[in-house]
Amino acid sequence: MNNDAMNAWIRARGRRPLAGPTASKPASAATCRNLTVAGKVADALGLIDDHGEIDWQALGEEAPEFFAPTSLVPNAHAGAGTGTPGPDTRSFSQRMSDAIRRASGRWM
């Protein structure tokens, strides 16, 4: 199925085609929302090469709805999304000084 046929199919269903990925949000496996379905669509569109690799840029142009903007890619630490703060990045001496001040009642 070529791009014109897919756009005609989308318009026939009453949906407007989405804009493809731009330089600020390139299509890649990291930004793909559903790898399983994207792989099946890439296979149907003939976007898989002889080595089994998907042409992500071409897939992003053909089916941009599979890719999230880079701002929606999840944060990379284990507590992301749980509402807990990230790891404490202060040095040991800074944390010890804070603990001593807190214990003595001189913490601001």
C-alpha distances in whole Angstrom, upper triangle without the diagonal:
4,7,8,6,7,10,11,10,12,15,15,16,19,18,18,15,17,18,17,20,23,25,27,25,23,20,21,22,25,24,21,22,20,20,19,16,15,15,13,10,11,11,8,6,9,11,14,17,19,22,19,19,17,16,17,17,13,13,15,14,10,12,15,17,17,20,23,25,28,31,29,29,32,36,37,40,41,42,39,39,42,44,46,47,46,49,52,52,56,58,60,63,62,61,64,66,64,65,69,69,67,70,73,72,71,67,66
4,6,5,6,9,10,11,12,14,15,17,19,18,17,14,16,16,15,18,20,23,25,23,21,19,21,22,25,23,21,22,21,21,21,18,16,17,15,12,12,13,10,7,10,11,15,17,20,22,20,20,17,15,16,15,12,12,14,11,9,11,14,16,17,19,23,24,27,30,29,29,32,35,36,40,41,43,39,39,42,44,47,47,46,48,52,51,55,57,60,63,61,60,64,65,64,65,68,68,67,70,72,71,71,67,66
4,5,5,6,9,10,10,12,14,15,17,15,14,11,12,13,12,15,17,20,22,20,19,17,19,21,24,21,19,21,20,20,21,18,16,17,16,13,13,15,12,9,12,12,16,19,22,24,22,20,17,15,15,14,11,11,12,9,6,9,12,14,15,17,20,22,24,27,26,27,30,33,35,38,39,41,38,37,40,42,44,45,44,46,50,49,53,55,58,61,59,58,62,63,61,63,66,66,65,67,70,69,68,64,63
4,5,5,6,9,10,10,12,14,15,14,13,11,13,14,14,18,20,23,25,23,22,20,23,25,27,25,23,24,23,24,24,21,19,21,19,16,16,18,15,12,15,16,20,22,25,27,25,24,21,19,19,18,14,14,15,12,10,12,15,16,18,20,23,24,27,30,29,30,33,36,38,41,43,44,40,40,43,44,47,48,47,49,52,52,56,58,61,64,62,61,65,66,64,66,69,69,67,70,73,71,71,67,65
4,5,5,6,9,10,10,13,14,14,14,12,15,16,16,20,22,25,27,25,24,21,24,25,28,25,23,24,23,23,23,19,18,20,18,14,15,16,13,11,14,16,19,22,25,27,25,24,21,20,20,19,16,15,16,14,11,13,15,17,18,21,24,25,28,31,30,30,34,37,39,42,43,44,41,40,43,45,47,48,47,50,53,53,57,60,62,65,63,62,66,67,65,66,70,70,68,71,74,72,72,68,66
4,5,5,6,9,10,11,13,11,11,9,12,14,14,17,20,23,25,22,21,19,21,22,24,22,19,20,19,20,20,16,15,17,15,12,13,15,12,10,14,15,18,21,24,26,23,22,19,18,18,17,14,13,14,12,8,9,12,13,15,17,20,22,25,27,26,27,30,33,35,38,39,40,37,36,39,41,44,44,44,47,50,50,53,56,59,61,59,59,62,64,61,63,66,66,64,67,70,68,68,64,63
4,5,5,6,8,10,11,9,8,6,10,11,12,16,19,22,24,22,21,19,22,23,25,22,20,21,21,22,22,19,17,19,18,15,16,18,15,13,17,17,21,24,27,29,26,25,21,20,19,18,15,14,14,12,9,10,12,13,15,17,20,21,25,27,26,27,30,33,35,39,40,40,37,36,39,41,43,44,44,47,50,50,53,56,59,61,59,58,62,63,61,62,66,65,64,67,69,68,67,63,62
4,5,5,6,9,10,10,10,9,13,15,16,20,22,26,27,25,25,23,25,27,29,26,24,24,23,25,24,21,20,22,20,17,19,20,17,15,19,20,23,26,29,31,29,28,24,23,22,21,18,17,18,15,13,13,16,16,19,21,23,25,28,30,29,30,33,37,39,42,43,43,40,39,42,43,46,47,47,50,53,53,57,60,62,65,63,62,66,67,64,66,69,69,67,70,72,71,70,67,65
4,5,5,6,9,9,10,10,13,16,17,20,23,27,28,25,25,22,25,25,28,25,22,22,21,22,22,18,18,20,18,15,17,18,15,14,18,19,22,25,28,30,27,27,23,22,22,21,19,17,18,16,13,13,15,15,17,20,22,24,28,29,28,29,32,36,37,40,41,42,39,37,40,42,45,46,46,49,52,52,56,59,61,64,62,61,64,66,63,64,68,68,66,68,71,70,69,66,64
4,5,5,7,6,7,7,10,13,14,18,21,24,25,23,22,20,23,24,26,23,20,20,19,21,21,17,17,20,18,15,17,19,16,15,19,20,23,26,29,31,28,26,23,22,21,20,18,16,16,14,12,11,13,12,15,17,19,21,25,26,25,26,29,33,35,38,38,39,36,34,37,39,42,43,42,46,49,49,53,56,58,61,59,58,61,62,60,61,65,64,62,65,68,66,66,62,61
4,5,5,5,6,7,11,14,16,20,22,26,27,25,25,23,26,27,29,25,23,23,23,25,25,21,20,23,22,18,21,23,20,19,22,23,26,29,32,34,31,30,26,25,24,23,21,19,19,17,14,14,15,15,18,20,22,23,27,28,27,29,32,35,37,40,41,41,38,36,39,41,44,45,45,48,51,51,55,58,60,63,61,60,63,64,62,63,67,66,64,67,70,68,67,64,62
4,5,8,9,11,15,18,19,23,26,29,30,28,28,26,28,29,31,28,25,25,24,26,25,22,22,24,22,19,22,23,20,19,23,24,27,30,33,35,32,31,28,27,26,25,23,21,21,20,17,16,18,17,20,22,24,26,30,31,29,31,34,38,40,43,43,43,40,38,41,43,46,47,47,50,53,54,58,61,63,66,63,62,66,67,64,66,69,68,66,69,72,70,70,66,65
4,6,9,11,14,17,19,22,25,29,29,27,27,25,27,28,29,26,23,22,22,24,23,20,20,23,21,18,21,23,20,19,23,24,27,30,33,35,32,31,27,27,25,25,23,21,21,19,17,15,17,15,18,21,22,24,28,29,27,29,31,35,37,40,40,40,37,35,38,39,43,44,44,48,51,52,55,58,60,63,61,60,63,64,62,63,66,66,64,66,69,67,67,63,62
4,7,10,13,16,19,22,24,28,28,26,27,25,28,28,30,26,24,23,23,25,25,22,22,25,23,21,23,25,22,22,26,26,29,32,36,37,34,33,29,28,26,26,24,22,21,20,18,16,17,15,19,21,22,24,27,28,26,29,31,35,37,40,40,40,37,35,38,39,42,43,44,47,50,51,54,57,60,62,60,59,62,63,61,62,65,65,62,65,68,66,66,62,60
4,6,9,13,15,18,21,25,25,22,23,21,24,25,26,23,21,19,20,23,23,19,19,22,21,18,21,23,21,20,24,24,27,30,33,34,31,30,26,25,23,22,21,19,18,17,15,13,13,12,15,17,18,20,24,24,23,25,28,31,34,36,37,37,34,32,35,36,39,40,40,44,47,47,51,54,56,59,56,55,59,60,57,59,62,61,59,62,65,63,63,59,57
4,6,9,12,16,18,22,22,20,21,20,23,24,25,22,20,20,21,23,24,20,19,23,22,19,21,23,21,20,23,23,26,29,33,34,31,29,25,24,22,21,19,18,16,15,14,12,12,11,15,16,17,18,22,23,22,24,27,30,33,36,37,37,33,32,35,36,39,40,40,43,46,46,50,53,55,58,55,55,58,59,57,58,62,61,59,62,64,62,62,58,56
4,7,9,12,15,19,19,17,18,16,20,21,22,19,18,17,18,20,21,18,17,20,20,16,17,20,19,17,20,19,23,26,29,30,28,26,22,20,18,17,15,14,12,11,10,9,9,9,12,14,15,16,20,21,20,22,25,29,31,34,35,36,32,31,34,35,38,39,39,42,45,45,48,51,54,56,54,53,57,58,56,57,61,60,58,61,64,62,61,58,56
4,6,9,12,16,16,14,14,14,17,19,19,16,15,15,17,19,20,18,16,19,20,16,17,21,19,17,21,19,22,25,29,29,27,24,21,19,16,15,14,13,10,9,10,8,6,7,10,11,12,13,16,18,17,19,22,25,28,31,32,33,29,28,31,32,35,35,35,38,41,41,44,47,50,53,50,50,53,54,52,54,57,56,55,58,60,59,58,54,52
4,7,9,12,13,11,12,12,16,18,19,15,15,16,18,20,22,19,17,20,21,18,18,21,21,18,21,19,22,25,28,29,26,24,20,18,15,13,13,12,9,8,10,9,7,9,12,11,12,12,15,17,17,19,22,25,27,31,32,33,29,28,32,33,35,35,35,38,40,40,43,46,49,52,49,49,53,53,51,53,56,56,54,57,60,58,57,54,52
4,6,10,11,9,9,9,12,15,16,13,13,15,16,17,20,18,15,17,19,16,15,19,19,16,18,16,19,21,25,25,23,20,17,14,12,9,10,9,6,5,7,8,5,8,10,9,11,11,14,16,16,17,21,24,26,29,31,32,28,28,32,33,35,35,34,36,39,39,42,45,48,50,48,48,52,53,51,52,56,55,54,57,59,58,57,53,52
4,7,8,6,5,6,10,13,13,10,11,13,16,16,19,18,15,17,19,17,16,20,20,17,19,16,19,21,25,24,22,19,16,13,10,8,10,10,6,6,10,9,6,9,10,8,9,8,10,13,14,14,18,21,22,26,28,29,26,26,29,30,32,32,31,33,36,35,39,41,44,47,45,45,48,49,47,49,53,52,51,54,56,55,54,50,49
4,5,5,6,8,12,15,15,13,14,17,19,20,23,22,18,21,23,20,19,23,23,21,22,19,21,23,27,26,25,21,18,15,13,10,12,13,9,9,13,13,10,13,14,11,12,10,11,13,15,16,19,21,23,27,29,30,27,27,31,31,33,32,31,33,36,35,38,41,44,46,44,44,48,48,47,49,52,51,50,54,56,55,53,50,48
4,5,6,9,12,15,15,13,15,18,21,21,24,24,20,22,25,22,21,24,25,23,23,20,22,23,27,26,25,21,19,16,13,10,13,15,11,12,16,16,13,16,16,13,14,11,11,14,16,16,20,21,22,26,29,30,26,27,31,31,33,32,30,32,34,33,36,39,42,44,42,42,46,47,45,47,50,50,49,53,55,54,52,48,47
4,6,10,12,15,14,12,15,17,20,21,24,24,21,23,26,24,22,26,27,25,26,22,24,25,29,28,27,23,20,18,15,13,16,16,13,14,17,17,14,16,16,13,12,9,8,10,13,13,17,18,20,23,26,27,23,24,28,28,29,28,27,29,31,30,33,36,39,41,39,39,43,43,42,44,47,46,46,49,51,50,48,45,43
4,7,9,12,11,8,11,13,16,17,21,20,17,19,22,20,19,23,24,22,23,20,21,23,27,25,24,20,17,16,12,11,14,13,10,12,15,14,11,13,12,9,8,6,6,9,11,11,14,16,18,21,24,25,21,22,26,26,28,27,26,28,31,30,33,36,39,41,39,39,43,44,42,44,47,47,46,49,51,50,49,45,44
4,6,10,10,8,10,13,16,15,19,19,15,17,20,18,16,20,21,19,20,16,18,19,23,22,20,17,14,12,9,7,11,11,8,10,13,13,10,13,12,9,10,9,8,12,13,12,16,18,19,23,25,26,23,24,28,29,30,30,28,30,33,32,35,37,40,43,41,41,45,46,44,46,49,49,48,51,54,53,51,48,47
4,7,8,6,7,11,12,12,15,15,11,13,16,14,13,16,18,16,17,13,15,17,20,19,17,14,11,9,6,5,8,8,5,8,11,10,8,10,9,6,9,9,10,13,13,12,16,18,19,23,25,26,23,24,27,29,30,30,28,31,34,33,37,39,41,44,43,42,46,47,46,47,50,50,49,52,55,54,53,49,48
4,5,5,6,10,12,10,14,14,11,12,15,14,13,16,18,17,17,13,14,16,19,17,15,12,9,9,5,7,10,9,8,11,13,12,11,13,10,8,10,11,10,14,14,11,15,17,17,21,22,24,22,23,26,28,29,29,27,29,32,31,35,37,40,42,41,41,44,46,44,46,49,49,48,51,53,53,52,48,48
4,6,5,9,9,7,11,12,9,10,14,14,12,15,17,17,17,14,13,15,18,16,14,11,9,10,7,10,12,10,10,14,15,13,13,13,10,9,11,12,12,15,14,11,13,16,16,19,20,23,20,21,25,27,28,28,26,28,31,31,35,36,39,42,41,40,43,45,44,45,48,49,47,50,53,52,52,48,47
4,6,8,10,9,13,15,12,13,17,17,16,19,21,20,21,17,17,19,22,20,17,14,13,13,10,12,15,13,12,16,17,15,14,14,11,9,9,11,9,12,11,8,10,12,12,16,17,19,17,18,21,23,24,24,22,24,27,27,31,33,35,38,37,36,40,41,40,41,44,45,44,46,49,48,48,44,44
4,6,9,10,13,14,11,14,17,16,15,19,20,19,20,17,18,20,23,22,19,16,14,14,10,12,14,12,10,14,15,13,11,11,8,5,5,7,7,10,8,6,10,12,13,17,19,20,17,18,21,23,24,24,23,25,28,28,32,34,37,40,38,37,41,42,41,42,45,45,44,47,50,49,48,44,44
4,6,6,10,10,8,10,13,12,12,15,17,17,18,15,16,18,22,20,17,15,12,13,9,11,13,10,9,13,13,11,9,9,6,4,6,9,10,13,11,9,12,15,16,19,20,22,19,19,22,25,26,27,25,28,31,31,35,37,40,43,41,40,44,45,43,44,48,48,47,49,52,51,51,47,46
4,6,9,9,8,11,13,13,14,17,18,18,20,18,18,21,24,23,20,18,15,16,13,15,16,13,12,15,15,12,10,9,5,6,6,10,11,13,10,9,11,15,16,19,19,21,18,17,20,23,25,26,25,27,31,31,35,38,40,43,41,40,43,45,43,44,47,48,46,48,51,50,50,46,46
4,6,6,6,9,10,11,12,14,16,16,18,16,16,20,22,21,18,16,14,15,13,16,16,13,13,16,15,12,12,10,6,8,10,14,15,17,14,13,14,18,18,21,21,23,20,20,22,25,27,28,27,30,33,34,38,40,42,45,44,42,46,48,46,46,50,50,48,51,54,53,53,49,49
4,6,5,6,9,10,10,12,14,15,16,14,13,17,19,17,14,13,11,13,11,14,15,12,12,16,15,12,13,12,8,10,12,15,16,18,16,14,15,19,19,21,22,24,22,22,24,27,29,30,28,30,34,35,38,40,42,46,44,43,46,48,46,47,51,51,50,52,55,54,54,51,50
4,5,5,7,9,10,11,13,14,15,14,14,17,19,18,14,14,12,15,13,17,17,13,15,18,16,14,15,14,10,13,15,19,20,22,19,17,19,22,22,24,24,26,24,24,26,29,31,33,31,33,37,38,41,43,45,48,47,46,49,51,49,50,53,54,52,54,57,57,57,53,53
4,5,5,6,8,10,11,12,14,13,14,17,20,19,15,15,12,15,13,16,15,12,13,16,14,11,13,11,9,12,14,18,20,22,19,18,20,23,24,26,26,28,26,25,28,31,33,34,33,35,39,40,43,46,47,51,49,48,51,53,51,52,55,56,54,56,59,58,59,55,54
4,5,5,6,8,10,10,12,10,11,15,17,17,13,12,9,11,9,12,12,8,10,12,11,8,10,10,7,9,13,16,17,20,18,17,19,22,23,26,26,28,26,25,28,31,33,34,32,35,38,39,42,45,47,50,48,47,51,52,51,51,55,55,54,56,59,58,58,54,54
4,5,5,6,9,10,10,9,8,12,14,14,10,10,7,10,10,13,12,9,12,14,13,11,13,13,10,13,16,19,20,23,21,19,21,24,24,27,27,30,27,28,30,33,35,36,34,36,40,40,44,46,47,51,50,48,52,54,52,53,56,57,55,58,61,60,60,56,56
4,5,5,6,9,10,10,10,13,16,16,12,12,10,13,13,16,14,11,14,16,13,12,15,14,12,15,18,21,23,25,23,22,24,27,27,30,30,32,30,30,33,35,37,38,37,39,43,43,47,49,51,54,53,52,55,57,55,56,59,60,58,60,64,63,63,59,59
4,5,5,6,8,9,10,14,16,17,14,13,10,12,11,14,11,8,11,12,10,8,12,12,10,13,17,20,21,24,22,21,24,27,28,31,31,33,31,30,33,36,38,39,37,40,43,44,47,50,52,55,53,52,56,57,56,56,60,60,59,61,64,63,63,59,59
4,5,5,6,5,6,10,13,14,11,10,7,8,9,11,9,6,10,11,9,9,12,13,11,13,17,20,21,24,23,21,24,27,27,31,31,33,31,31,34,36,38,39,37,39,43,43,47,49,51,54,53,52,55,57,55,56,60,60,59,61,64,63,63,59,59
4,5,5,6,6,9,12,13,10,10,8,10,12,14,12,10,14,15,12,12,16,16,14,17,20,23,25,28,26,25,27,30,30,33,33,36,33,34,36,39,41,42,40,42,45,45,49,51,53,56,55,54,58,60,58,59,62,63,61,64,67,66,66,62,62
4,6,8,9,12,14,16,13,14,12,13,14,16,13,11,14,15,11,12,15,16,15,18,21,24,26,29,27,26,29,32,32,35,36,38,35,35,38,41,42,44,42,44,48,48,52,54,56,59,58,57,60,62,60,61,65,65,63,66,69,68,68,64,63
4,6,8,11,14,16,14,13,11,11,12,13,10,8,12,12,9,10,14,15,14,17,20,23,25,28,26,26,28,32,32,35,36,38,35,35,38,41,43,43,42,44,48,47,51,53,56,59,57,56,60,62,60,61,65,65,63,66,69,68,67,64,63
4,6,8,11,13,11,11,9,9,12,13,10,10,13,13,11,13,16,18,16,18,22,24,26,29,28,27,30,32,33,36,37,39,37,37,40,42,44,45,43,45,48,48,52,53,56,59,58,57,60,62,61,62,65,65,64,67,70,69,68,65,64
4,6,10,11,9,8,6,6,8,10,7,7,11,11,10,11,14,16,14,16,20,22,23,26,25,24,27,29,29,33,34,36,34,34,37,40,41,42,40,41,45,44,48,50,52,55,54,53,57,59,57,58,62,62,61,63,66,66,65,61,61
4,7,8,6,5,5,6,9,12,10,10,13,14,13,14,17,18,16,17,21,23,24,27,26,24,27,29,29,32,33,36,33,34,37,40,41,41,39,41,44,44,47,49,51,54,53,53,56,58,57,58,61,62,61,63,66,65,65,61,61
4,5,5,6,7,8,11,13,12,12,16,17,16,17,20,22,19,20,24,26,26,29,29,26,29,31,30,34,35,38,36,37,40,42,43,43,41,42,46,45,48,50,52,55,54,54,57,59,58,59,62,63,62,64,67,67,66,63,63
4,6,7,10,11,15,17,16,16,19,20,20,21,23,25,23,24,27,29,29,33,32,29,32,34,33,36,37,40,38,39,42,45,45,46,43,44,47,47,50,52,54,57,56,56,59,61,60,61,64,65,64,66,69,69,69,65,65
4,6,9,11,14,17,16,16,19,21,21,22,23,25,22,23,26,28,27,31,30,27,29,31,30,33,34,37,35,37,39,42,43,43,40,41,44,44,47,48,50,53,53,52,55,58,57,58,61,62,61,63,66,66,66,62,62
4,7,10,12,15,15,14,17,19,18,19,21,22,19,20,23,25,25,29,27,25,27,29,28,31,31,34,33,34,37,39,40,41,38,39,43,42,46,47,49,52,52,51,54,56,55,56,59,60,59,61,64,64,64,60,60
4,7,9,12,12,12,14,16,16,17,18,20,17,17,20,22,22,25,24,22,24,26,25,28,29,32,30,32,35,37,38,38,36,37,40,40,43,45,47,50,49,49,52,54,53,54,57,58,57,59,62,62,61,58,57
4,6,9,9,8,11,13,13,13,14,16,13,14,17,19,19,23,22,20,22,25,24,28,29,31,29,30,33,36,37,37,35,36,40,39,43,45,47,50,49,48,52,54,52,53,57,57,56,59,61,61,60,57,56
4,6,6,6,9,10,11,12,13,16,14,14,17,18,19,22,22,20,23,25,25,29,30,33,30,31,34,36,38,38,36,37,40,40,43,45,47,50,49,49,52,54,53,54,57,58,57,59,62,62,61,57,56
4,5,5,6,9,10,10,10,13,11,10,13,14,15,19,18,16,20,22,22,26,27,29,27,28,31,33,34,34,32,34,37,37,40,42,45,48,46,46,49,51,50,51,54,55,53,56,59,58,57,54,53
4,5,5,6,9,10,10,13,12,11,14,14,15,18,19,17,21,23,24,28,29,31,28,29,33,34,36,35,34,35,38,38,41,43,46,49,47,47,51,52,50,52,55,55,54,57,60,59,58,54,53
4,5,5,6,8,10,13,12,12,16,17,18,21,21,20,24,26,27,31,32,34,31,32,35,37,38,38,37,39,42,41,45,47,49,52,51,50,54,55,54,55,59,59,58,61,63,62,61,58,57
4,5,5,6,7,10,9,9,13,15,16,20,19,18,21,24,25,29,30,32,29,29,32,34,36,36,35,37,40,40,44,46,48,51,50,49,53,54,52,54,57,57,56,59,62,61,60,56,55
4,6,5,5,8,8,7,10,12,13,17,16,16,19,22,23,27,29,30,27,27,30,32,34,34,33,35,38,38,41,44,46,49,47,47,50,52,50,51,55,55,54,56,59,58,57,54,52
4,6,6,10,10,10,13,14,16,19,19,19,23,25,27,30,32,33,30,30,34,35,37,37,36,38,41,41,44,47,50,52,50,50,54,55,53,55,58,58,57,60,62,61,60,56,55
4,6,9,10,11,14,16,18,21,20,21,24,27,28,32,33,35,31,31,35,36,38,39,38,40,43,43,47,49,52,54,53,52,56,57,55,57,60,60,59,61,64,63,62,58,57
4,6,6,8,12,14,16,19,18,18,21,25,26,29,30,32,28,28,31,33,35,36,35,38,41,41,44,47,50,52,51,50,53,55,53,54,58,57,56,59,61,60,60,56,55
4,5,6,9,10,13,15,14,15,19,22,24,27,28,29,26,25,29,30,33,33,32,35,38,38,42,44,47,49,47,47,51,52,50,51,55,54,53,56,58,57,56,53,51
4,6,8,10,13,15,13,14,17,21,23,26,27,28,24,23,27,28,31,32,31,34,37,38,41,44,46,49,47,46,50,51,49,50,54,53,51,54,57,56,55,51,50
4,7,10,13,15,13,13,16,19,21,24,24,26,23,22,25,27,29,30,29,32,35,36,39,42,44,47,45,44,48,49,47,48,52,52,50,53,56,55,54,50,49
4,7,9,11,10,10,13,16,18,21,23,24,20,20,24,25,27,28,27,29,33,33,36,39,41,44,42,42,45,47,45,46,49,49,48,50,53,52,51,48,47
4,6,8,6,7,10,14,16,19,20,21,18,17,21,22,24,25,24,27,30,30,33,36,39,41,39,39,42,43,41,43,46,46,44,47,50,49,48,44,43
4,5,6,7,11,13,16,19,21,21,18,17,21,22,24,24,23,26,29,29,32,35,38,40,38,37,41,42,40,42,45,44,43,46,49,47,46,43,41
4,5,5,9,11,13,16,19,19,16,16,20,21,22,22,20,23,26,25,29,32,34,37,35,34,38,39,37,39,42,42,41,44,46,45,44,40,39
4,6,8,9,13,15,18,18,14,14,18,18,20,19,18,21,24,24,27,30,33,35,33,32,36,37,35,36,40,39,38,41,43,42,41,37,36
4,6,9,12,15,16,16,12,12,16,16,19,19,18,21,24,25,28,31,34,36,34,33,37,38,35,37,40,40,38,41,44,43,42,38,37
4,7,9,12,14,15,11,12,15,17,18,18,17,20,23,23,27,30,32,35,33,32,35,37,35,36,40,39,38,41,44,43,42,38,37
4,6,9,10,11,8,8,12,14,15,15,14,17,20,21,24,27,29,32,30,29,32,34,32,33,37,37,35,38,40,40,39,35,35
4,6,8,9,6,8,11,12,13,12,11,13,16,17,20,23,25,28,26,25,29,30,28,29,33,33,32,34,37,36,36,32,32
4,7,9,7,10,13,14,14,13,11,12,16,16,20,22,24,27,26,24,28,30,28,29,33,33,32,34,37,37,36,33,33
4,6,6,9,11,12,11,10,8,9,13,14,17,20,21,24,23,22,25,27,25,26,29,30,29,31,34,34,33,30,30
4,6,9,9,11,10,11,9,10,14,15,19,21,22,25,24,22,25,28,26,26,30,30,29,31,34,34,34,30,31
4,6,6,8,6,8,7,9,12,15,18,20,21,25,23,21,24,26,24,24,28,28,26,28,31,31,31,28,28
4,6,7,8,8,8,11,14,16,19,22,24,27,25,23,26,28,26,26,30,30,28,31,34,33,33,29,29
4,6,8,10,10,14,17,19,22,25,27,29,27,25,29,30,27,28,32,31,29,32,35,34,34,30,30
4,5,9,10,13,16,19,21,24,25,28,26,24,27,29,26,26,29,30,27,29,32,31,32,28,28
4,7,9,12,15,17,20,23,24,27,24,22,25,27,23,24,27,27,25,27,30,29,29,25,25
4,7,9,11,14,17,20,21,23,21,18,22,23,20,20,24,24,22,24,27,26,26,23,23
4,7,8,11,13,17,18,20,18,16,19,21,18,18,22,22,20,23,26,25,24,21,21
4,7,9,12,15,16,19,17,15,19,20,18,19,23,23,21,24,27,26,26,22,22
4,6,9,12,13,16,14,13,16,18,16,17,20,21,20,22,25,25,25,21,22
4,6,9,10,13,11,9,13,14,13,14,17,18,17,19,22,22,21,18,19
4,7,9,12,10,10,13,14,14,15,18,19,19,21,23,24,22,19,20
4,7,8,6,6,10,11,10,12,15,15,16,18,20,21,19,17,17
4,5,5,6,9,10,11,12,14,16,17,19,20,21,20,18,19
4,5,5,6,9,10,11,12,14,15,16,18,20,19,17,19
4,5,5,6,9,10,10,12,14,15,16,18,17,16,18
4,5,5,6,9,10,11,12,14,16,17,15,13,15
4,5,5,6,9,10,10,12,14,15,15,12,14
4,5,5,6,9,10,11,12,14,14,12,15
4,5,5,6,9,10,11,12,11,10,13
4,6,5,6,9,10,11,9,7,10
4,6,5,6,9,10,10,9,12
4,5,5,6,9,9,9,12
4,5,5,6,5,5,9
4,6,5,6,5,8
4,6,8,8,12
4,6,8,11
4,6,9
4,6
4
